[in-house]
């Protein structure tokens, strides 16, 4: 059998696109039967520069080509994103169906002079699950690339089953209800399920996506067996003929990763400052692309850093429409008072920061990419989830895996709750000084992550199994 092409359709969000491109690169390195990987991509209004980002990330790999889809002419109203982001992204994806169909009509047709090259499959982001039906029209098997973890997949398998039983959205009043989510040793309380499941439009989107996942040929998960042994053991048993699950992570975007928001002089300033700090002495605080705190919460974090006395690097995200500097949000006198032991910035070069020997802990929103980066560099986390599935990630890290310090598990940024300085300071002390900080276990997991990716490692073997099943076993 000749060389074959693969078509990726990632979601353009900052937590999805970079890791999807990195996975495409890893497949090309893994298997020489891949001729080209074509990435169909588009932009969302809240990620308008994703096409520039994609070009930068793929520049180093000539066998990956980008194909921009035409602009959506009738996008869903932006108000829906702020009310129910999952519903908005799913509706936006559905608008791409005819555009993807047109693109596949061209890509699947034999090329002049190269009719030995054919398209082997589609690899779809989980938000792109509606495109499985388009793949079927072209007799192309569709695989889901899950940028979340195996615990999240267990929740997605559980959700339609529970929905059929109760036929209604999850009840906010039952926050302490315990759920037997497959793959978890612990029962999972309602209060740590994704907050979108308590908004009707998002809940319906979650259920729809979860139901469509069962039609995939397989599901590739950005995690590794040693990290989520129980969950991967569960899926290995192929419950109810669920699609095969491949643990192929950690897939990390560690190189070729520019930030369009980061001034190079700011990066140099941050890295120079870290060079001056003692080893493992700095706590890094960052809450993701949409982890924007209000003035009252920023004041409490500042007070907590005063109370803890620890050295700190604090990345403050501001609303891009307001053009505010992070320094404008700080309490009066805070910068001067903490100048000898702390640095406040806007966007930080997170991979470089976490890799630095001065970093001793990470107060994180628990986005899955950030979790994997932190584990990769052996940096323990204090959990402060904000949105999406981050509450479930926080619960998984603290209660299921024993890999993080609990600050909060069920915080939801949209609810406007203020976490007080004393609680934050206590978590920082526990993270940086506490006897119960899982520092040794996190370092062991960093080593396990590297072992998973080497030849004959669990993730290497899983990715090779995927390729062999796709192309046949004879190279």
N, C-alpha and C positions, 0 to 999 in steps of 0.2 A: 504494500500500500504506500502511495506517495505521500509527500508532505501535505499537511492540512492546516487550515486556518481556524481560529477561534474568534468569536465575536463577543466582546464584553459590553454590557450596558450597565454602567454604574449610576448611582444617584449622585448629583453634582455637589452635595453638601460637603463641608470641610471634614466631617468625620467619616465620609464614605469614599470620595474620589481618590485621595492620595493612597489609601491602603489598597483599593482595587487595582490601581496602576502598579503598585509594588507587587501585588500577587501576580499580575500579568508578567512582570519582569521575572519573577521567580519561576514561573512555568516555562518560559523561554529558556532559561538556564538549565532547567531540569530535563527537558526532553527535546531532542533535535528533530523530532517528527513535526514540530510546530513550525509552519512556514511563516505566518504572520499572525499577530493578534491585532484586530481592529477594535478600537474603542469608540462606540457611538456615544456622543455626549451632548448635553445641552446645558443651558444656564437657568438657574432660578433667580427671581428678582432679588432674593436676599444673599445670593452668591454670584453676583454678576461677573466676577473675574475668574470663575472656575475654568474658563477656556484657556486663559493665560497660564493658570496654575498647571493645567493638564499638559500644555506644551512644554513647560519647564521640566516637569517630572518625566516626560517621555523622551526628551532630547538626547539622552545618553543611550537609548535603545532603538536602533534603526528598524528593528523588526516589529515595533509597535507603531501603528499609524492611528491618527486621530481623524474621525469623521464627524464634523459638527452637524447636528440635525438643524433643520430650519427653525426659526423662532416660532414659538407657539403664539398663534394669533388671538386666541380667546382664553387666556389663563384664568384659573379660578381667582376670585377676589382675594387680595392680600389680607383682608380682615379675617378670612378663614384661617390663615396661618397663625395669627395671634390668638385665635380662639381655640383652634384644634389643629395643631401643626401636622400631625400624622394624616389627618383627612385631607389637608391641603396638598401635601406631597403626593399622596396616592392619587388625588384627582389630577394633579399636574402630570403624573406619570401616564395616566390614562389618555391624556391629551396627546401624548407622544406616540400612541399606538399606530395611527396611520403613517406617521413619519418613519417609524422603525420598519413598518411593513414595506414602505417604498425603498428604504435603504437596503433591506434584505433582498428585495427583488433584484437589485443590482449586484449585490455582493455574492449571492448564491449562484448566479448565472456563471457558466464557465467563462474564463477570461481568454482573450485572444492569445494563443500560443502557450497557454499554461493550464490546459484543461485537466492536468493531473492534480491540480490543487483544488481541494474542496473544503467547504465549511464543515467542521466536525460538530460544533455545538454552540449554544449561547451560554454565557455566564452572566447571570443577572443579579443585581442588588436585590435584597428582599423587598424593598419598596417597588421594584420593577416586576413583581410576581405576575401582574396582569399580562405581561409580555410572553408568558409561557404559552398562551393560546396562539400568539403570532408565530412563535417557534414551531408549534404543531402544524400550522398551515404550510410551512416549508420543510416538514419532516425533520426538523432539527431538535435534538434533545436539549432541554434547558436545565441548567444547574444553577442553584442559588449560591451566591457567595455572601455569607453572613458576616457582616463587619462587627457583630456583637458576639457574645459567648454562648457556650453550650447551655448554661442555665437559662438564658433568654430563649433559646430554642425550646427548652422544656416548657417554659411558660407559653410559648406560641402553640405548642402541641396541646397543652392543657386548655387553652382559652376556648376553642370551639366546642370542646367536650362540655365544659362548664356552661357555655352559652346555650347549648341545646338543652341542658337540664333546667336552667333558670329562666331562659328566654328573656332576659333583661340585662341592662348594664349593671356593673358592680355597684353595690350600695355603699355610699360613703359612711353610713352609720355603722357599718360592720367592719371597721378598720382593724379590729383584732381577730377577725375570722382567720383561721389557719387553712392554708391550701396545700393539698398533697401534690405539689408540682413534680412531675416525673423527672428523675435525675437528681433531685435534692434529697439529702439525708434529713435536713431540717424541714419542718413545715414552714410555709412562707406566709406571713401575715398580709392581709389585704393592703395595709398602709404602706408597704414597700413595693407594691406593683406600680407600673408606670402611671403617672398622674393622668395621662391622656385617657386611661381606661375609665375615668370618672367624668368624662365629657362625651356626650352621646355621639357626636360626629366622629371623634377620634376612636372611641370604643368600637363603633361599627367598622371603621377602617382597619383597626387591629384584627378584628374577627375575620374580615374579608381576606386580608393578607395571609393570616394563619391558615385559613381553609385552602387557599391557592397553593401554599407550600407543598401540600401533599401530592400535587401533580408534577413536581419537579423530578428529574431523573436522579438527582442527588443533591446534597446540601454540604457545601464546603464552609467550615467554621473557623474563624480566626481565633483559635485557642489551641491548647495542646493537652494531650492525655494526662500528663502528670499534674497539671493544674486543676483539671475538672474530671478526675477519675470516675467519680460516681455517675456524672451526667453522660460521659462518653460510653461507659459500660452499659448504661440503660439503652442508648441508641444503638449500640453494637448488637443488641438482641433483636433489632428490627421489630419493634412493637407495632402491632396492627399493620404490618407491611408498610410502615413509614419509610420514606426514601432513605437510602444509605447516607450516613453522615461521615464526613471526612475531617478529622482534626488536622488542619494544615498550618496552624499558626505557631509562634506569633509572627504575623506579617506586619512589619514595622516600616514606616517611611522615615529612615534615618539619614538618608543622603538626598541630594538633589531636591531639597525641600525648602524653597525660598518662602519668605513671608512678604506678601505685597504690602503689609502694614508696618513692616519693621525697617526703620532707618538703619543703615549699616553702622552709623556712628553710635546709635543706641545699643546695638549688639556688642560693639567693642567696649562700650562703657560697662555693660553688664558683666561681660567676661573678665575684664580687667579687675572689676570689684571682687568677683568670686576668687580670682587668683590671690587676693590679699587676705582671704579668710581661712581660718584653720579647717582642717579636715573634718567633715561631718558635723559642722557647727551651725549651718544655715538651714532654716526652715523656708521652703519655697511654697508660696500660696498662689494658686491660679485656678480659675473656675470655668475655663472653656470659652469658646467663641461667643456663646450667648449667656455666659455667666456674669450678668451685669447686676451689681448691687446698688441699692439706693443709698442716699447720703447717710441715713440713720444707721444702716448696717455697716457701712464703711467706717463710721465713727466707732462702732463697737469693735470692729476688727483692729482698728488703730489702738484702742484702749487695751485690747487683749495683747497686742504686741508689746505695749508698755508694761503690762502686768507680767508677761512671761519672761521678759528680759533677754530673750534669745535673739541671735542674729537672724535677719530675715531678708528674703527677696520676694517682693509682693507685686504681682502683675495685676493691674486694675484695668478691666475692660470697661470702656465707656460706650454709650449709645452713639453710633457713627453719625446719626442725623443731627446730634447736638454739638458735634465738633469740640467737645470739652476735653481738656487735659486731665489726666488722672490726678495731677497735683492740685487741681482746683477743688477736688472732692475731699481732700484730707483736712482733718481738724487743724485749726490754727496752731502753729508751733510744732506740729508733729515731726515734720522733716528735720527741722533744726535739732529737735530733742533727740532724734534717733540717728542722726547723720553718721555717728561713729560705728553703728552696728547694723544698719539697715539700708536697703535700696528699694525705692518704688519705681515702677516702670509701667508702660502701657503693655504692648505685646512683647513677650519674651521668647527667645529661641529655645523652646522647651526641651528639645532633644539634647542640645548642648548643655543646658542647665542641669538636667537630670544626670547627665554623664559626668558632671564635674565632681571632683572629690570633696569639695566644700559642702555639698548638699547632704544633709542628714535626715531630712524628712520632707514630705509633700502633703500639704493640705489641699485636697483635690475634689473636684466635682464628680469624679469617678466615671467620666466618659471612658469607654472601653479602650480606645487607643491610648489615652493617658495612663490607664491602669497597666497596660502591657509595656509601655515605655518605662514606667516606674519599676515594674518587676524586672525588666530586662537589665536595668542599671542597679538593681538591688536597693532601691530607695523605698522605705516603708511609707505608707499612706495613712493620713487621718481623713475619714470620709465626710464630705459635705456635698451630697448630691443636690442637683439643681432642677433637672428636667429630663425628658425622654425616659430611657430605661435606667437612669443612673441610680435611682433608689434601690432597684433590684441588684444592680452591681455592688452597691455598698453593702447590702445585706449579705450577698454571696461572699464578699471578701472578709467581712467581720465574723458572721455567724457560721457560714458553711465551710470556709476555707481557713479561717484563723490567720489571715494575711494582712490585716489592717487594724488600726485603732479607730474606735467609734467616736466620732464627734456627733454626727447625726446620721440616721438611716433613712428617715422619712421626710426630710426637709424638701419643700417644693417652692421654688423661687416665685412662682406666680401667686402663691398664697400671701405673700407680703409679710410673713412672720419675721421677727427680729431675733436673731440668736445673740444672747448677751455676752459681753466681754469675758466674764468670769468662766463661762462654759467653754468658750473658744480657747482661752488661756490654759485651762485645765487640759484640754485635748492636745494643745501644743506641747505642754510639759510632758504629758504621757507619751507623746510621739517621740520627743527628743531625748527624754531622760528616763522614761518609765521602764521598770523591770519587765513589764508585760508587753513592751513593744516587740513585735515579731521580727526583729531585725535579722536574726540568724535564719529563720525560716524563709524570709524574703530573699536573702542571699542564696540559699539553697535552690529557690525557685528560679533565680536568675541563671544559675548553672543548668538547671533542668530545661529551661527555655532554649538555651544554646544546644544542648544535647539533642533536643527534639528535631532540630533543623539539619544536623549533620547527616552524612550518608549513613543509612540504616537507622537513623533516629525515627521516632514515632511519627512526626509530622512529615518528614521526608518520605517515609514508606507510604503514608496515606496519600500524599500528593502523587507519588508514583503509581499507586493503585488506581487513582482517578485517571491518570494519563493512559495506563495500560487498558483500562476498561473502555476508554474513549477510542483509542487508536488500534487496539489489539496488542498482543504481547510481543510480537516480533518487531524489533527495531530495524 
